[in-house]
């Protein structure tokens, strides 16, 4: 009887240790990146004639993302599931594709083997500055070799929910207290522009800013182009945790 009681105490102690281990925090840093888009075609010209200048060149590789909250919803193999939402005092202004210091975003998340992690990015500016939730910037070249600045603006408050994946496909995501992990958030610009051809862009309504010709795409300007891009926005985000 005494042996049985000791065994129960030992099992309880081991189980408590496991539970305590599953409450220990693992540091996870968030990095925000952009996959640039580059596309070009050469204007056809008769053989022997002077080469026509290239047209249809499009490069988009910079931007800005406003994040007012990040939501974490994780399902673990062992231990309780983990859910939290972190609201920021002011929206994070994250510069995309520019070599400059960005804001640091990190969380202490209970360690363990996660079967599923969904990350929700609450986009928008609740401070009334009028900045878009997402801006993408680039340039395109017209048939006359003129370079035109292109800017996509998404002004809506929105929540983008992304199913995270690990560095190895179809495997659990392991967060450990003794290892710093990185969550790489990427916006796939080629995916956004996949079904927009150069003819559509060059047929858009251009404007002038500071004496330069620009193509602005938002809910008020070039709406047909905006709707095509906005409809693909949710699926353009990815998160890899390693």
Biotite code that builds the C-alpha atoms (Angstrom):
import biotite.structure as struc

atoms = struc.array([
    struc.Atom([0.000, 0.000, 0.000], chain_id="A", res_id=1, res_name="UNK", atom_name="CA", element="C"),
    struc.Atom([2.862, 2.358, 0.889], chain_id="A", res_id=2, res_name="UNK", atom_name="CA", element="C"),
    struc.Atom([4.588, 1.516, -2.410], chain_id="A", res_id=3, res_name="UNK", atom_name="CA", element="C"),
    struc.Atom([1.416, 2.309, -4.334], chain_id="A", res_id=4, res_name="UNK", atom_name="CA", element="C"),
    struc.Atom([1.089, 5.640, -2.537], chain_id="A", res_id=5, res_name="UNK", atom_name="CA", element="C"),
    struc.Atom([4.713, 6.534, -3.314], chain_id="A", res_id=6, res_name="UNK", atom_name="CA", element="C"),
    struc.Atom([4.141, 5.635, -6.942], chain_id="A", res_id=7, res_name="UNK", atom_name="CA", element="C"),
    struc.Atom([1.128, 7.948, -7.093], chain_id="A", res_id=8, res_name="UNK", atom_name="CA", element="C"),
    struc.Atom([3.134, 10.778, -5.535], chain_id="A", res_id=9, res_name="UNK", atom_name="CA", element="C"),
    struc.Atom([5.971, 10.221, -8.040], chain_id="A", res_id=10, res_name="UNK", atom_name="CA", element="C"),
    struc.Atom([3.557, 10.206, -10.996], chain_id="A", res_id=11, res_name="UNK", atom_name="CA", element="C"),
    struc.Atom([1.899, 13.381, -9.725], chain_id="A", res_id=12, res_name="UNK", atom_name="CA", element="C"),
    struc.Atom([5.294, 15.075, -9.325], chain_id="A", res_id=13, res_name="UNK", atom_name="CA", element="C"),
    struc.Atom([6.416, 14.085, -12.830], chain_id="A", res_id=14, res_name="UNK", atom_name="CA", element="C"),
    struc.Atom([3.117, 15.294, -14.302], chain_id="A", res_id=15, res_name="UNK", atom_name="CA", element="C"),
    struc.Atom([3.448, 18.606, -12.449], chain_id="A", res_id=16, res_name="UNK", atom_name="CA", element="C"),
    struc.Atom([6.987, 19.032, -13.783], chain_id="A", res_id=17, res_name="UNK", atom_name="CA", element="C"),
    struc.Atom([5.750, 18.458, -17.329], chain_id="A", res_id=18, res_name="UNK", atom_name="CA", element="C"),
    struc.Atom([2.996, 21.033, -16.856], chain_id="A", res_id=19, res_name="UNK", atom_name="CA", element="C"),
    struc.Atom([5.482, 23.499, -15.395], chain_id="A", res_id=20, res_name="UNK", atom_name="CA", element="C"),
    struc.Atom([7.782, 22.959, -18.390], chain_id="A", res_id=21, res_name="UNK", atom_name="CA", element="C"),
    struc.Atom([4.922, 23.683, -20.785], chain_id="A", res_id=22, res_name="UNK", atom_name="CA", element="C"),
    struc.Atom([4.335, 27.060, -19.150], chain_id="A", res_id=23, res_name="UNK", atom_name="CA", element="C"),
    struc.Atom([7.925, 28.237, -19.688], chain_id="A", res_id=24, res_name="UNK", atom_name="CA", element="C"),
    struc.Atom([8.243, 30.973, -22.325], chain_id="A", res_id=25, res_name="UNK", atom_name="CA", element="C"),
    struc.Atom([9.947, 30.705, -25.698], chain_id="A", res_id=26, res_name="UNK", atom_name="CA", element="C"),
    struc.Atom([11.079, 33.950, -27.329], chain_id="A", res_id=27, res_name="UNK", atom_name="CA", element="C"),
    struc.Atom([9.683, 34.537, -30.829], chain_id="A", res_id=28, res_name="UNK", atom_name="CA", element="C"),
    struc.Atom([10.768, 37.518, -32.941], chain_id="A", res_id=29, res_name="UNK", atom_name="CA", element="C"),
    struc.Atom([8.662, 38.727, -35.882], chain_id="A", res_id=30, res_name="UNK", atom_name="CA", element="C"),
    struc.Atom([10.357, 39.865, -39.096], chain_id="A", res_id=31, res_name="UNK", atom_name="CA", element="C"),
    struc.Atom([8.365, 41.512, -41.896], chain_id="A", res_id=32, res_name="UNK", atom_name="CA", element="C"),
    struc.Atom([9.520, 41.131, -45.482], chain_id="A", res_id=33, res_name="UNK", atom_name="CA", element="C"),
    struc.Atom([8.314, 41.629, -49.021], chain_id="A", res_id=34, res_name="UNK", atom_name="CA", element="C"),
    struc.Atom([8.878, 39.404, -52.039], chain_id="A", res_id=35, res_name="UNK", atom_name="CA", element="C"),
    struc.Atom([9.511, 41.931, -54.815], chain_id="A", res_id=36, res_name="UNK", atom_name="CA", element="C"),
    struc.Atom([7.828, 41.763, -58.184], chain_id="A", res_id=37, res_name="UNK", atom_name="CA", element="C"),
    struc.Atom([9.796, 42.183, -61.399], chain_id="A", res_id=38, res_name="UNK", atom_name="CA", element="C"),
    struc.Atom([8.253, 41.793, -64.814], chain_id="A", res_id=39, res_name="UNK", atom_name="CA", element="C"),
    struc.Atom([9.373, 42.930, -68.258], chain_id="A", res_id=40, res_name="UNK", atom_name="CA", element="C"),
    struc.Atom([8.590, 42.366, -71.906], chain_id="A", res_id=41, res_name="UNK", atom_name="CA", element="C"),
    struc.Atom([10.356, 43.691, -74.999], chain_id="A", res_id=42, res_name="UNK", atom_name="CA", element="C"),
    struc.Atom([8.403, 45.621, -77.612], chain_id="A", res_id=43, res_name="UNK", atom_name="CA", element="C"),
    struc.Atom([8.520, 43.723, -80.919], chain_id="A", res_id=44, res_name="UNK", atom_name="CA", element="C"),
    struc.Atom([10.192, 45.446, -83.860], chain_id="A", res_id=45, res_name="UNK", atom_name="CA", element="C"),
    struc.Atom([10.937, 44.485, -87.499], chain_id="A", res_id=46, res_name="UNK", atom_name="CA", element="C"),
    struc.Atom([14.215, 42.755, -88.191], chain_id="A", res_id=47, res_name="UNK", atom_name="CA", element="C"),
    struc.Atom([16.937, 45.183, -89.163], chain_id="A", res_id=48, res_name="UNK", atom_name="CA", element="C"),
    struc.Atom([15.186, 48.200, -87.663], chain_id="A", res_id=49, res_name="UNK", atom_name="CA", element="C"),
    struc.Atom([16.513, 50.166, -84.755], chain_id="A", res_id=50, res_name="UNK", atom_name="CA", element="C"),
    struc.Atom([15.675, 48.479, -81.494], chain_id="A", res_id=51, res_name="UNK", atom_name="CA", element="C"),
    struc.Atom([12.635, 49.945, -79.847], chain_id="A", res_id=52, res_name="UNK", atom_name="CA", element="C"),
    struc.Atom([12.940, 50.843, -76.185], chain_id="A", res_id=53, res_name="UNK", atom_name="CA", element="C"),
    struc.Atom([11.734, 48.217, -73.741], chain_id="A", res_id=54, res_name="UNK", atom_name="CA", element="C"),
    struc.Atom([8.282, 48.662, -72.347], chain_id="A", res_id=55, res_name="UNK", atom_name="CA", element="C"),
    struc.Atom([6.206, 46.813, -69.846], chain_id="A", res_id=56, res_name="UNK", atom_name="CA", element="C"),
    struc.Atom([8.936, 46.861, -67.235], chain_id="A", res_id=57, res_name="UNK", atom_name="CA", element="C"),
    struc.Atom([7.448, 46.756, -63.771], chain_id="A", res_id=58, res_name="UNK", atom_name="CA", element="C"),
    struc.Atom([9.285, 46.651, -60.465], chain_id="A", res_id=59, res_name="UNK", atom_name="CA", element="C"),
    struc.Atom([7.580, 46.740, -57.060], chain_id="A", res_id=60, res_name="UNK", atom_name="CA", element="C"),
    struc.Atom([9.785, 46.180, -54.067], chain_id="A", res_id=61, res_name="UNK", atom_name="CA", element="C"),
    struc.Atom([9.038, 48.613, -51.237], chain_id="A", res_id=62, res_name="UNK", atom_name="CA", element="C"),
    struc.Atom([6.101, 49.586, -49.074], chain_id="A", res_id=63, res_name="UNK", atom_name="CA", element="C"),
    struc.Atom([4.710, 50.173, -45.623], chain_id="A", res_id=64, res_name="UNK", atom_name="CA", element="C"),
    struc.Atom([2.455, 48.089, -43.379], chain_id="A", res_id=65, res_name="UNK", atom_name="CA", element="C"),
    struc.Atom([0.444, 49.421, -40.420], chain_id="A", res_id=66, res_name="UNK", atom_name="CA", element="C"),
    struc.Atom([-0.258, 46.812, -37.726], chain_id="A", res_id=67, res_name="UNK", atom_name="CA", element="C"),
    struc.Atom([-2.350, 47.817, -34.703], chain_id="A", res_id=68, res_name="UNK", atom_name="CA", element="C"),
    struc.Atom([-2.554, 44.351, -33.084], chain_id="A", res_id=69, res_name="UNK", atom_name="CA", element="C"),
    struc.Atom([-1.242, 40.804, -33.489], chain_id="A", res_id=70, res_name="UNK", atom_name="CA", element="C"),
    struc.Atom([-3.368, 37.803, -32.547], chain_id="A", res_id=71, res_name="UNK", atom_name="CA", element="C"),
    struc.Atom([-1.916, 34.349, -31.733], chain_id="A", res_id=72, res_name="UNK", atom_name="CA", element="C"),
    struc.Atom([-3.992, 31.154, -31.714], chain_id="A", res_id=73, res_name="UNK", atom_name="CA", element="C"),
    struc.Atom([-1.972, 27.965, -31.213], chain_id="A", res_id=74, res_name="UNK", atom_name="CA", element="C"),
    struc.Atom([-2.929, 24.311, -30.662], chain_id="A", res_id=75, res_name="UNK", atom_name="CA", element="C"),
    struc.Atom([-0.326, 22.198, -28.824], chain_id="A", res_id=76, res_name="UNK", atom_name="CA", element="C"),
    struc.Atom([0.297, 18.461, -28.743], chain_id="A", res_id=77, res_name="UNK", atom_name="CA", element="C"),
    struc.Atom([0.515, 18.672, -24.943], chain_id="A", res_id=78, res_name="UNK", atom_name="CA", element="C"),
    struc.Atom([-0.636, 21.302, -22.511], chain_id="A", res_id=79, res_name="UNK", atom_name="CA", element="C"),
    struc.Atom([-3.321, 23.893, -22.936], chain_id="A", res_id=80, res_name="UNK", atom_name="CA", element="C"),
    struc.Atom([-3.850, 25.689, -26.203], chain_id="A", res_id=81, res_name="UNK", atom_name="CA", element="C"),
    struc.Atom([-2.430, 29.194, -26.341], chain_id="A", res_id=82, res_name="UNK", atom_name="CA", element="C"),
    struc.Atom([-4.362, 32.300, -27.344], chain_id="A", res_id=83, res_name="UNK", atom_name="CA", element="C"),
    struc.Atom([-3.575, 35.974, -26.887], chain_id="A", res_id=84, res_name="UNK", atom_name="CA", element="C"),
    struc.Atom([-3.949, 39.292, -28.665], chain_id="A", res_id=85, res_name="UNK", atom_name="CA", element="C"),
    struc.Atom([-1.442, 42.100, -28.297], chain_id="A", res_id=86, res_name="UNK", atom_name="CA", element="C"),
    struc.Atom([-2.757, 45.613, -28.976], chain_id="A", res_id=87, res_name="UNK", atom_name="CA", element="C"),
    struc.Atom([-0.137, 48.293, -29.594], chain_id="A", res_id=88, res_name="UNK", atom_name="CA", element="C"),
    struc.Atom([-0.407, 51.795, -28.130], chain_id="A", res_id=89, res_name="UNK", atom_name="CA", element="C"),
    struc.Atom([0.131, 53.154, -31.632], chain_id="A", res_id=90, res_name="UNK", atom_name="CA", element="C"),
    struc.Atom([0.074, 51.231, -34.921], chain_id="A", res_id=91, res_name="UNK", atom_name="CA", element="C"),
    struc.Atom([3.421, 49.745, -35.877], chain_id="A", res_id=92, res_name="UNK", atom_name="CA", element="C"),
    struc.Atom([4.679, 51.395, -39.058], chain_id="A", res_id=93, res_name="UNK", atom_name="CA", element="C"),
    struc.Atom([6.693, 48.622, -40.682], chain_id="A", res_id=94, res_name="UNK", atom_name="CA", element="C"),
    struc.Atom([8.818, 49.580, -43.667], chain_id="A", res_id=95, res_name="UNK", atom_name="CA", element="C"),
    struc.Atom([8.969, 46.850, -46.295], chain_id="A", res_id=96, res_name="UNK", atom_name="CA", element="C"),
    struc.Atom([11.942, 46.237, -48.549], chain_id="A", res_id=97, res_name="UNK", atom_name="CA", element="C"),
    struc.Atom([13.980, 49.154, -47.221], chain_id="A", res_id=98, res_name="UNK", atom_name="CA", element="C"),
    struc.Atom([17.338, 48.781, -45.530], chain_id="A", res_id=99, res_name="UNK", atom_name="CA", element="C"),
    struc.Atom([16.566, 50.698, -42.386], chain_id="A", res_id=100, res_name="UNK", atom_name="CA", element="C"),
    struc.Atom([15.820, 49.903, -38.771], chain_id="A", res_id=101, res_name="UNK", atom_name="CA", element="C"),
    struc.Atom([12.311, 48.625, -38.232], chain_id="A", res_id=102, res_name="UNK", atom_name="CA", element="C"),
    struc.Atom([10.319, 48.337, -35.053], chain_id="A", res_id=103, res_name="UNK", atom_name="CA", element="C"),
    struc.Atom([11.142, 45.268, -32.971], chain_id="A", res_id=104, res_name="UNK", atom_name="CA", element="C"),
    struc.Atom([8.255, 42.866, -32.412], chain_id="A", res_id=105, res_name="UNK", atom_name="CA", element="C"),
    struc.Atom([8.687, 39.862, -30.113], chain_id="A", res_id=106, res_name="UNK", atom_name="CA", element="C"),
    struc.Atom([6.581, 37.728, -27.785], chain_id="A", res_id=107, res_name="UNK", atom_name="CA", element="C"),
    struc.Atom([7.203, 35.230, -24.999], chain_id="A", res_id=108, res_name="UNK", atom_name="CA", element="C"),
    struc.Atom([5.042, 32.258, -25.990], chain_id="A", res_id=109, res_name="UNK", atom_name="CA", element="C"),
    struc.Atom([4.636, 29.032, -23.963], chain_id="A", res_id=110, res_name="UNK", atom_name="CA", element="C"),
    struc.Atom([6.982, 26.419, -25.362], chain_id="A", res_id=111, res_name="UNK", atom_name="CA", element="C"),
    struc.Atom([5.841, 23.144, -26.866], chain_id="A", res_id=112, res_name="UNK", atom_name="CA", element="C"),
    struc.Atom([5.059, 21.315, -30.085], chain_id="A", res_id=113, res_name="UNK", atom_name="CA", element="C"),
    struc.Atom([2.316, 23.186, -31.936], chain_id="A", res_id=114, res_name="UNK", atom_name="CA", element="C"),
    struc.Atom([0.036, 21.330, -34.337], chain_id="A", res_id=115, res_name="UNK", atom_name="CA", element="C"),
    struc.Atom([-1.434, 24.600, -35.608], chain_id="A", res_id=116, res_name="UNK", atom_name="CA", element="C"),
    struc.Atom([-0.635, 28.277, -35.236], chain_id="A", res_id=117, res_name="UNK", atom_name="CA", element="C"),
    struc.Atom([-2.855, 30.956, -36.750], chain_id="A", res_id=118, res_name="UNK", atom_name="CA", element="C"),
    struc.Atom([-1.546, 34.530, -36.687], chain_id="A", res_id=119, res_name="UNK", atom_name="CA", element="C"),
    struc.Atom([-3.973, 37.414, -37.123], chain_id="A", res_id=120, res_name="UNK", atom_name="CA", element="C"),
    struc.Atom([-2.651, 40.803, -38.221], chain_id="A", res_id=121, res_name="UNK", atom_name="CA", element="C"),
    struc.Atom([-5.037, 43.644, -37.378], chain_id="A", res_id=122, res_name="UNK", atom_name="CA", element="C"),
    struc.Atom([-4.296, 46.302, -39.981], chain_id="A", res_id=123, res_name="UNK", atom_name="CA", element="C"),
    struc.Atom([-5.251, 49.933, -39.845], chain_id="A", res_id=124, res_name="UNK", atom_name="CA", element="C"),
    struc.Atom([-4.609, 53.302, -38.299], chain_id="A", res_id=125, res_name="UNK", atom_name="CA", element="C"),
    struc.Atom([-6.836, 54.165, -35.337], chain_id="A", res_id=126, res_name="UNK", atom_name="CA", element="C"),
    struc.Atom([-4.923, 57.410, -34.644], chain_id="A", res_id=127, res_name="UNK", atom_name="CA", element="C"),
    struc.Atom([-6.424, 59.248, -37.604], chain_id="A", res_id=128, res_name="UNK", atom_name="CA", element="C"),
    struc.Atom([-3.246, 60.019, -39.532], chain_id="A", res_id=129, res_name="UNK", atom_name="CA", element="C"),
    struc.Atom([-4.871, 58.908, -42.769], chain_id="A", res_id=130, res_name="UNK", atom_name="CA", element="C"),
    struc.Atom([-2.060, 56.512, -43.667], chain_id="A", res_id=131, res_name="UNK", atom_name="CA", element="C"),
    struc.Atom([-3.081, 53.400, -45.642], chain_id="A", res_id=132, res_name="UNK", atom_name="CA", element="C"),
    struc.Atom([-3.041, 50.030, -43.881], chain_id="A", res_id=133, res_name="UNK", atom_name="CA", element="C"),
    struc.Atom([-0.763, 48.807, -46.680], chain_id="A", res_id=134, res_name="UNK", atom_name="CA", element="C"),
    struc.Atom([1.222, 50.668, -49.302], chain_id="A", res_id=135, res_name="UNK", atom_name="CA", element="C"),
    struc.Atom([3.211, 49.043, -52.121], chain_id="A", res_id=136, res_name="UNK", atom_name="CA", element="C"),
    struc.Atom([5.486, 51.149, -54.311], chain_id="A", res_id=137, res_name="UNK", atom_name="CA", element="C"),
    struc.Atom([7.388, 50.681, -57.540], chain_id="A", res_id=138, res_name="UNK", atom_name="CA", element="C"),
    struc.Atom([7.995, 51.915, -61.077], chain_id="A", res_id=139, res_name="UNK", atom_name="CA", element="C"),
    struc.Atom([6.968, 50.952, -64.576], chain_id="A", res_id=140, res_name="UNK", atom_name="CA", element="C"),
    struc.Atom([8.357, 51.958, -67.971], chain_id="A", res_id=141, res_name="UNK", atom_name="CA", element="C"),
    struc.Atom([6.098, 53.272, -70.744], chain_id="A", res_id=142, res_name="UNK", atom_name="CA", element="C"),
    struc.Atom([6.719, 52.687, -74.505], chain_id="A", res_id=143, res_name="UNK", atom_name="CA", element="C"),
    struc.Atom([8.461, 56.075, -74.731], chain_id="A", res_id=144, res_name="UNK", atom_name="CA", element="C"),
    struc.Atom([10.907, 54.953, -72.004], chain_id="A", res_id=145, res_name="UNK", atom_name="CA", element="C"),
    struc.Atom([9.263, 57.259, -69.493], chain_id="A", res_id=146, res_name="UNK", atom_name="CA", element="C"),
    struc.Atom([9.391, 55.925, -65.950], chain_id="A", res_id=147, res_name="UNK", atom_name="CA", element="C"),
    struc.Atom([6.123, 56.173, -64.010], chain_id="A", res_id=148, res_name="UNK", atom_name="CA", element="C"),
    struc.Atom([5.850, 55.813, -60.250], chain_id="A", res_id=149, res_name="UNK", atom_name="CA", element="C"),
    struc.Atom([3.243, 53.262, -59.138], chain_id="A", res_id=150, res_name="UNK", atom_name="CA", element="C"),
    struc.Atom([1.599, 53.184, -55.708], chain_id="A", res_id=151, res_name="UNK", atom_name="CA", element="C"),
    struc.Atom([-0.993, 50.706, -54.403], chain_id="A", res_id=152, res_name="UNK", atom_name="CA", element="C"),
    struc.Atom([-2.897, 51.871, -51.316], chain_id="A", res_id=153, res_name="UNK", atom_name="CA", element="C"),
    struc.Atom([-5.152, 49.772, -49.098], chain_id="A", res_id=154, res_name="UNK", atom_name="CA", element="C"),
    struc.Atom([-6.944, 52.083, -46.672], chain_id="A", res_id=155, res_name="UNK", atom_name="CA", element="C"),
    struc.Atom([-9.308, 49.639, -44.977], chain_id="A", res_id=156, res_name="UNK", atom_name="CA", element="C"),
    struc.Atom([-9.076, 48.373, -41.408], chain_id="A", res_id=157, res_name="UNK", atom_name="CA", element="C"),
    struc.Atom([-8.810, 44.636, -41.824], chain_id="A", res_id=158, res_name="UNK", atom_name="CA", element="C"),
    struc.Atom([-7.731, 41.403, -40.141], chain_id="A", res_id=159, res_name="UNK", atom_name="CA", element="C"),
    struc.Atom([-5.459, 39.116, -42.137], chain_id="A", res_id=160, res_name="UNK", atom_name="CA", element="C"),
    struc.Atom([-5.368, 35.608, -40.619], chain_id="A", res_id=161, res_name="UNK", atom_name="CA", element="C"),
    struc.Atom([-2.475, 33.390, -41.721], chain_id="A", res_id=162, res_name="UNK", atom_name="CA", element="C"),
    struc.Atom([-1.905, 29.699, -41.007], chain_id="A", res_id=163, res_name="UNK", atom_name="CA", element="C"),
    struc.Atom([1.769, 29.525, -40.037], chain_id="A", res_id=164, res_name="UNK", atom_name="CA", element="C"),
    struc.Atom([4.090, 26.769, -41.176], chain_id="A", res_id=165, res_name="UNK", atom_name="CA", element="C"),
    struc.Atom([7.417, 25.482, -39.928], chain_id="A", res_id=166, res_name="UNK", atom_name="CA", element="C"),
    struc.Atom([10.689, 25.237, -41.816], chain_id="A", res_id=167, res_name="UNK", atom_name="CA", element="C"),
    struc.Atom([9.793, 21.601, -42.657], chain_id="A", res_id=168, res_name="UNK", atom_name="CA", element="C"),
    struc.Atom([6.474, 21.126, -44.448], chain_id="A", res_id=169, res_name="UNK", atom_name="CA", element="C"),
    struc.Atom([3.705, 19.202, -42.681], chain_id="A", res_id=170, res_name="UNK", atom_name="CA", element="C"),
    struc.Atom([5.598, 19.014, -39.383], chain_id="A", res_id=171, res_name="UNK", atom_name="CA", element="C"),
    struc.Atom([4.687, 20.554, -36.048], chain_id="A", res_id=172, res_name="UNK", atom_name="CA", element="C"),
    struc.Atom([6.183, 23.903, -35.081], chain_id="A", res_id=173, res_name="UNK", atom_name="CA", element="C"),
    struc.Atom([8.474, 23.470, -32.090], chain_id="A", res_id=174, res_name="UNK", atom_name="CA", element="C"),
    struc.Atom([8.995, 26.409, -29.725], chain_id="A", res_id=175, res_name="UNK", atom_name="CA", element="C"),
    struc.Atom([11.679, 25.894, -27.079], chain_id="A", res_id=176, res_name="UNK", atom_name="CA", element="C"),
    struc.Atom([12.642, 27.962, -24.052], chain_id="A", res_id=177, res_name="UNK", atom_name="CA", element="C"),
    struc.Atom([16.367, 27.536, -24.851], chain_id="A", res_id=178, res_name="UNK", atom_name="CA", element="C"),
    struc.Atom([16.089, 28.591, -28.513], chain_id="A", res_id=179, res_name="UNK", atom_name="CA", element="C"),
    struc.Atom([15.077, 31.926, -30.009], chain_id="A", res_id=180, res_name="UNK", atom_name="CA", element="C"),
    struc.Atom([12.598, 31.452, -32.864], chain_id="A", res_id=181, res_name="UNK", atom_name="CA", element="C"),
    struc.Atom([11.821, 33.749, -35.760], chain_id="A", res_id=182, res_name="UNK", atom_name="CA", element="C"),
    struc.Atom([8.442, 34.244, -37.400], chain_id="A", res_id=183, res_name="UNK", atom_name="CA", element="C"),
    struc.Atom([9.063, 35.592, -40.909], chain_id="A", res_id=184, res_name="UNK", atom_name="CA", element="C"),
    struc.Atom([6.022, 37.424, -42.285], chain_id="A", res_id=185, res_name="UNK", atom_name="CA", element="C"),
    struc.Atom([6.173, 37.899, -46.043], chain_id="A", res_id=186, res_name="UNK", atom_name="CA", element="C"),
    struc.Atom([3.932, 39.668, -48.538], chain_id="A", res_id=187, res_name="UNK", atom_name="CA", element="C"),
    struc.Atom([4.053, 37.960, -51.939], chain_id="A", res_id=188, res_name="UNK", atom_name="CA", element="C"),
    struc.Atom([3.785, 40.830, -54.442], chain_id="A", res_id=189, res_name="UNK", atom_name="CA", element="C"),
    struc.Atom([4.152, 38.596, -57.546], chain_id="A", res_id=190, res_name="UNK", atom_name="CA", element="C"),
    struc.Atom([1.096, 36.675, -56.329], chain_id="A", res_id=191, res_name="UNK", atom_name="CA", element="C"),
    struc.Atom([-0.861, 39.932, -56.003], chain_id="A", res_id=192, res_name="UNK", atom_name="CA", element="C"),
    struc.Atom([-0.015, 41.126, -59.517], chain_id="A", res_id=193, res_name="UNK", atom_name="CA", element="C"),
    struc.Atom([-0.200, 37.711, -61.216], chain_id="A", res_id=194, res_name="UNK", atom_name="CA", element="C"),
    struc.Atom([-3.402, 38.470, -63.140], chain_id="A", res_id=195, res_name="UNK", atom_name="CA", element="C"),
    struc.Atom([-2.703, 42.100, -63.988], chain_id="A", res_id=196, res_name="UNK", atom_name="CA", element="C"),
    struc.Atom([-1.018, 42.690, -67.316], chain_id="A", res_id=197, res_name="UNK", atom_name="CA", element="C"),
    struc.Atom([0.968, 45.708, -68.405], chain_id="A", res_id=198, res_name="UNK", atom_name="CA", element="C"),
    struc.Atom([-1.732, 46.782, -70.842], chain_id="A", res_id=199, res_name="UNK", atom_name="CA", element="C"),
    struc.Atom([-4.146, 47.234, -67.934], chain_id="A", res_id=200, res_name="UNK", atom_name="CA", element="C"),
    struc.Atom([-1.614, 49.262, -65.980], chain_id="A", res_id=201, res_name="UNK", atom_name="CA", element="C"),
    struc.Atom([-0.716, 51.494, -68.910], chain_id="A", res_id=202, res_name="UNK", atom_name="CA", element="C"),
    struc.Atom([-4.428, 52.050, -69.623], chain_id="A", res_id=203, res_name="UNK", atom_name="CA", element="C"),
    struc.Atom([-4.965, 53.269, -66.080], chain_id="A", res_id=204, res_name="UNK", atom_name="CA", element="C"),
    struc.Atom([-5.776, 56.849, -65.146], chain_id="A", res_id=205, res_name="UNK", atom_name="CA", element="C"),
    struc.Atom([-2.531, 58.643, -64.376], chain_id="A", res_id=206, res_name="UNK", atom_name="CA", element="C"),
    struc.Atom([-2.122, 61.619, -62.072], chain_id="A", res_id=207, res_name="UNK", atom_name="CA", element="C"),
    struc.Atom([0.607, 64.153, -61.360], chain_id="A", res_id=208, res_name="UNK", atom_name="CA", element="C"),
    struc.Atom([2.437, 64.571, -58.069], chain_id="A", res_id=209, res_name="UNK", atom_name="CA", element="C"),
    struc.Atom([5.225, 67.127, -57.684], chain_id="A", res_id=210, res_name="UNK", atom_name="CA", element="C"),
    struc.Atom([5.517, 67.378, -61.457], chain_id="A", res_id=211, res_name="UNK", atom_name="CA", element="C"),
    struc.Atom([5.867, 63.613, -61.953], chain_id="A", res_id=212, res_name="UNK", atom_name="CA", element="C"),
    struc.Atom([3.427, 61.210, -63.561], chain_id="A", res_id=213, res_name="UNK", atom_name="CA", element="C"),
    struc.Atom([2.118, 58.557, -61.170], chain_id="A", res_id=214, res_name="UNK", atom_name="CA", element="C"),
    struc.Atom([-0.303, 55.657, -61.226], chain_id="A", res_id=215, res_name="UNK", atom_name="CA", element="C"),
    struc.Atom([-2.183, 55.508, -57.927], chain_id="A", res_id=216, res_name="UNK", atom_name="CA", element="C"),
    struc.Atom([-4.307, 52.414, -57.288], chain_id="A", res_id=217, res_name="UNK", atom_name="CA", element="C"),
    struc.Atom([-6.780, 52.640, -54.418], chain_id="A", res_id=218, res_name="UNK", atom_name="CA", element="C"),
    struc.Atom([-10.527, 52.416, -53.741], chain_id="A", res_id=219, res_name="UNK", atom_name="CA", element="C"),
    struc.Atom([-11.065, 55.812, -55.417], chain_id="A", res_id=220, res_name="UNK", atom_name="CA", element="C"),
    struc.Atom([-8.523, 55.764, -58.254], chain_id="A", res_id=221, res_name="UNK", atom_name="CA", element="C"),
    struc.Atom([-8.287, 52.950, -60.817], chain_id="A", res_id=222, res_name="UNK", atom_name="CA", element="C"),
    struc.Atom([-10.909, 50.947, -58.959], chain_id="A", res_id=223, res_name="UNK", atom_name="CA", element="C"),
    struc.Atom([-10.915, 47.969, -61.353], chain_id="A", res_id=224, res_name="UNK", atom_name="CA", element="C"),
    struc.Atom([-7.202, 47.426, -60.734], chain_id="A", res_id=225, res_name="UNK", atom_name="CA", element="C"),
    struc.Atom([-7.679, 47.976, -57.005], chain_id="A", res_id=226, res_name="UNK", atom_name="CA", element="C"),
    struc.Atom([-10.426, 45.348, -56.757], chain_id="A", res_id=227, res_name="UNK", atom_name="CA", element="C"),
    struc.Atom([-8.262, 42.749, -58.499], chain_id="A", res_id=228, res_name="UNK", atom_name="CA", element="C"),
    struc.Atom([-5.416, 43.342, -56.070], chain_id="A", res_id=229, res_name="UNK", atom_name="CA", element="C"),
    struc.Atom([-7.516, 43.704, -52.915], chain_id="A", res_id=230, res_name="UNK", atom_name="CA", element="C"),
    struc.Atom([-9.330, 40.421, -53.584], chain_id="A", res_id=231, res_name="UNK", atom_name="CA", element="C"),
    struc.Atom([-6.015, 38.550, -53.450], chain_id="A", res_id=232, res_name="UNK", atom_name="CA", element="C"),
    struc.Atom([-4.555, 40.340, -50.450], chain_id="A", res_id=233, res_name="UNK", atom_name="CA", element="C"),
    struc.Atom([-5.520, 37.806, -47.765], chain_id="A", res_id=234, res_name="UNK", atom_name="CA", element="C"),
    struc.Atom([-3.713, 35.003, -49.587], chain_id="A", res_id=235, res_name="UNK", atom_name="CA", element="C"),
    struc.Atom([-0.589, 37.076, -50.269], chain_id="A", res_id=236, res_name="UNK", atom_name="CA", element="C"),
    struc.Atom([0.575, 36.862, -46.628], chain_id="A", res_id=237, res_name="UNK", atom_name="CA", element="C"),
    struc.Atom([2.626, 33.942, -45.307], chain_id="A", res_id=238, res_name="UNK", atom_name="CA", element="C"),
    struc.Atom([4.293, 33.190, -41.959], chain_id="A", res_id=239, res_name="UNK", atom_name="CA", element="C"),
    struc.Atom([7.196, 30.762, -41.493], chain_id="A", res_id=240, res_name="UNK", atom_name="CA", element="C"),
    struc.Atom([8.299, 30.011, -37.922], chain_id="A", res_id=241, res_name="UNK", atom_name="CA", element="C"),
    struc.Atom([11.708, 28.471, -37.352], chain_id="A", res_id=242, res_name="UNK", atom_name="CA", element="C"),
])
